[in-house]
Amino acid sequence: STDVHRISRPSVSRVINDVTNCLVRLSREHIKMPTQQELLNVMGGFHEIAGFPNVIGAIDGTHIRIKSPPNDEHLFVNRKNYHSINVQGVCDEKLRFINIVSKWPDSTHYSFILENSALKNMFETGAIAEGWLLGDSGYPLRPWLLTPVINPTTEAEERYNYL
């Protein structure tokens, strides 16, 4: 069958496959952690934006819709009742991706994805020697990952959450 543009489904599938393979190849070149010198520039950029020092990235996750997988299908059903994967990304101050993890089913919690990532190992082993990531409350507090204070009681905690 064809759509209004008279392109067959097999043709669309081939194009999507080719584009996806190209993006995967290019991602290795363009989505990578900055060098230590570049991280200093990122920290300066975040500081200019919000006055928050030493930030090297903002981390979050999102759910990307997928076709129903043949195995463990139930693990990929999200709370909105469609199939998806849970993708974690880190962006720099210019909203460029510097790290992406896109291999876990939707049922996987953000904290699990982070705990089982190369990114965590970079911080824990000192490969990333300084700087913090900023994350939401779905992530665990770590010496290198700042998350909101859940119930702020002081002006300093409220200011911290605002930033």
C-alpha positions in Angstrom: 0.0 0.0 0.0 1.1 3.6 -0.5 0.3 6.9 1.2 -0.6 10.2 -0.3 2.9 10.7 -1.5 2.8 7.4 -3.4 5.7 5.9 -1.5 5.4 2.2 -0.6 5.9 1.0 3.0 9.0 -1.1 2.1 10.6 2.0 0.6 9.8 4.0 3.7 11.3 1.2 5.8 14.5 1.2 3.8 14.9 4.9 4.0 14.3 4.9 7.8 16.8 2.1 8.2 19.4 3.9 6.0 18.9 7.2 7.9 19.1 5.5 11.3 22.3 3.7 10.4 23.8 7.0 9.2 22.8 8.8 12.4 24.3 6.0 14.5 27.6 6.3 12.6 27.6 10.1 13.0 26.6 10.1 16.6 30.0 8.6 17.6 31.7 11.6 16.2 29.3 14.3 17.5 27.9 12.9 20.8 30.9 12.6 23.1 32.1 14.0 26.4 34.1 17.2 26.1 37.8 17.2 27.0 38.8 18.7 30.3 39.6 22.0 28.6 36.2 22.0 26.9 34.5 21.2 30.2 35.9 24.4 31.6 34.2 26.3 28.8 30.9 24.4 29.5 31.2 25.3 33.2 31.6 29.0 32.2 28.6 28.8 29.9 26.3 27.3 32.6 27.6 29.9 35.1 26.6 32.7 32.6 23.2 31.2 32.2 22.2 30.7 35.8 25.0 31.8 38.0 25.5 28.2 39.0 29.2 27.2 39.1 31.0 24.0 38.0 28.0 22.5 36.0 29.1 20.4 33.1 25.8 19.0 32.0 22.1 18.6 32.6 20.8 15.0 32.7 17.3 13.7 32.1 15.4 10.9 30.5 12.6 10.6 28.0 10.4 7.8 26.6 10.8 7.1 22.9 8.0 5.2 21.2 9.0 1.9 19.5 7.2 -1.0 17.8 6.3 -3.9 20.1 9.5 -6.0 20.5 9.3 -9.8 20.0 10.8 -10.6 23.4 9.9 -9.3 26.8 7.2 -7.2 25.3 5.7 -6.3 28.7 8.9 -4.6 29.8 8.5 -2.0 27.1 5.0 -0.9 27.9 4.9 2.5 29.6 2.4 4.1 31.9 0.5 5.5 28.9 0.1 1.9 27.6 2.4 2.1 24.5 5.8 0.5 23.9 8.9 2.7 24.4 12.5 2.7 25.5 13.8 4.9 28.3 16.5 7.1 26.8 18.9 9.1 29.1 20.7 12.1 27.7 23.1 14.7 29.0 23.3 18.2 27.3 25.8 20.9 27.7 25.1 24.6 28.1 24.4 25.0 24.4 21.8 22.1 24.5 24.2 19.8 22.6 24.1 16.2 23.5 27.3 15.0 25.1 26.1 11.6 26.3 23.2 9.3 25.4 22.1 5.9 26.7 19.3 4.3 24.6 19.2 0.6 25.4 16.8 0.1 28.3 13.1 -0.8 28.3 10.6 1.8 29.4 10.2 0.0 32.7 13.8 0.8 33.7 14.1 3.6 36.2 16.4 6.6 35.5 18.6 5.8 38.5 19.2 2.3 37.2 20.2 3.5 33.8 22.7 6.0 35.3 24.1 3.4 37.8 24.8 1.0 34.9 26.3 3.6 32.5 29.8 4.5 31.4 29.0 8.1 32.4 28.8 7.0 36.1 32.1 5.2 35.7 33.8 8.3 34.3 32.9 10.2 37.4 33.7 7.4 39.8 37.1 6.7 38.3 38.1 10.3 38.0 38.1 10.3 34.2 35.8 13.4 34.7 37.8 15.0 37.5 35.6 18.0 38.3 32.2 19.4 37.7 28.6 18.4 38.4 25.7 17.2 36.5 22.2 18.6 37.3 19.4 16.1 37.4 15.8 16.0 38.5 14.4 14.1 41.5 14.3 10.9 39.4 18.1 10.6 39.9 20.0 9.8 43.1 22.1 12.5 44.8 25.8 11.9 44.2 29.0 13.9 44.8 29.0 14.6 41.1 25.2 14.8 40.5 23.1 17.5 42.1 19.3 16.9 42.5 16.6 19.1 43.9 16.0 19.3 47.7 12.6 17.6 47.9 11.1 19.7 50.7 13.1 22.9 51.0 12.9 24.5 54.4 15.4 27.3 54.1 15.9 30.2 51.8 19.3 28.7 50.6 17.5 25.4 49.7 14.8 27.3 47.8 17.5 29.3 45.9 19.4 26.1 45.1 16.2 24.5 43.7 15.4 27.6 41.7 18.8 27.6 40.1 
